Structures are given as structure tokens and as C-alpha cells.
Amino acid sequence: MTSALLIERNRETAKLTSAYLLEETEISNADVSIYVEEAGGSTRDVIITITRELLELLQKLLELLQKLLELLQELLELLQELLDAITI
């Protein structure tokens, strides 16, 4: 895979990741009012529900960051190959 193609793929992945996280945040914000209604206004229940949702979002974020790290490692390897080819 050429470095230009890999860079473009990483750029698209970053865009998709950003869009996904923004969408998840908006959905979560909308859900807060639903949680309040479902909990009957109980602050404790709302906090528990929101905390669970937050933990799920953080898990998704960690998974996306892991994927990003893998892509960055692949990019570094390709850049090293390119550098080696240039310096030969």
C-alpha cells in the first residue's frame, strides 16, 4: 500500500471517528431528559443511568483509539520503508 493511500485511509478513519463520537454525544444529550423522566426525577437513578452510558461510550472510544494506534503503527512502518528505499 502506498503511503499516499495509507494517509488518505487514515484521514477518512479520523473523519469517521470524529463524526461517530459527535453523533454519540448528541444522542446521549438527548437521552438525558428521557432518563430523568424514566427515573421519576430521582437524581440517584439518573446519575447511575448516565454513568453506565458514559462507561459504554468510553469503551467505544478506547476501541477507536486502539484502532487509531494500530493505523499509526502501520503508517510508521510504511514511512520507515519509504525512508529506507530513499536512502539506499
C-alpha positions as CSV (number, residue, x, y, z in Angstrom):
1,M,0.0,0.0,0.0
2,T,1.5,3.4,-0.9
3,S,2.0,6.0,1.7
4,A,-0.4,8.4,0.0
5,L,-3.2,5.7,0.0
6,L,-2.5,4.9,3.7
7,I,-2.5,8.6,4.6
8,E,-5.9,9.0,2.8
9,R,-7.3,6.0,4.6
10,N,-6.1,7.3,8.0
11,R,-7.7,10.7,7.2
12,E,-11.0,9.0,6.4
13,T,-10.9,6.9,9.5
14,A,-10.2,10.0,11.6
15,K,-13.2,11.8,10.0
16,L,-15.5,8.8,10.6
17,T,-14.3,8.5,14.2
18,S,-14.9,12.2,14.8
19,A,-18.4,12.1,13.2
20,Y,-19.2,8.9,15.2
21,L,-18.2,10.4,18.5
22,L,-20.1,13.6,17.8
23,E,-23.2,11.6,16.9
24,E,-22.9,9.5,20.0
25,T,-22.6,12.7,22.2
26,E,-25.7,14.2,20.6
27,I,-27.7,11.1,21.2
28,S,-26.5,10.9,24.8
29,N,-27.5,14.5,25.4
30,A,-31.0,13.8,24.1
31,D,-31.2,10.7,26.3
32,V,-30.6,12.7,29.5
33,S,-34.2,14.1,29.5
34,I,-35.5,10.6,28.9
35,Y,-33.5,9.2,31.8
36,V,-34.9,11.9,34.1
37,E,-38.5,11.0,33.1
38,E,-37.9,7.3,33.5
39,A,-36.3,7.7,36.9
40,G,-39.2,9.8,38.0
41,G,-36.8,12.6,38.8
42,S,-34.7,10.5,41.1
43,T,-31.2,12.1,41.0
44,R,-29.5,8.9,42.1
45,D,-31.1,6.8,39.3
46,V,-30.3,9.4,36.7
47,I,-26.7,9.5,37.8
48,I,-26.4,5.7,37.7
49,T,-28.0,5.6,34.2
50,I,-25.8,8.4,32.8
51,T,-22.7,6.8,34.3
52,R,-23.5,3.5,32.7
53,E,-24.0,5.2,29.3
54,L,-20.8,7.2,29.8
55,L,-18.8,4.0,30.5
56,E,-20.2,2.4,27.3
57,L,-19.1,5.5,25.3
58,L,-15.7,5.4,26.9
59,Q,-15.3,1.8,26.0
60,K,-16.2,2.6,22.4
61,L,-13.7,5.5,22.5
62,L,-11.0,3.2,23.8
63,E,-11.7,0.7,21.0
64,L,-11.5,3.5,18.4
65,L,-8.3,4.8,19.9
66,Q,-6.8,1.3,19.8
67,K,-7.7,1.1,16.1
68,L,-6.1,4.5,15.5
69,L,-2.9,3.4,17.3
70,E,-2.8,0.3,15.0
71,L,-3.2,2.5,11.9
72,L,-0.5,4.9,13.1
73,Q,1.9,2.0,13.7
74,E,1.2,0.8,10.2
75,L,1.8,4.3,8.9
76,L,5.1,4.5,10.7
77,E,6.2,1.2,9.3
78,L,5.4,2.3,5.8
79,L,7.2,5.6,6.3
80,Q,10.3,3.7,7.5
81,E,10.1,1.5,4.4
82,L,9.9,4.6,2.3
83,L,12.8,6.2,4.1
84,D,14.9,3.1,3.7
85,A,14.1,3.0,0.0
86,I,15.1,6.6,-0.4
87,T,18.4,6.3,1.4
88,I,19.5,3.2,-0.4
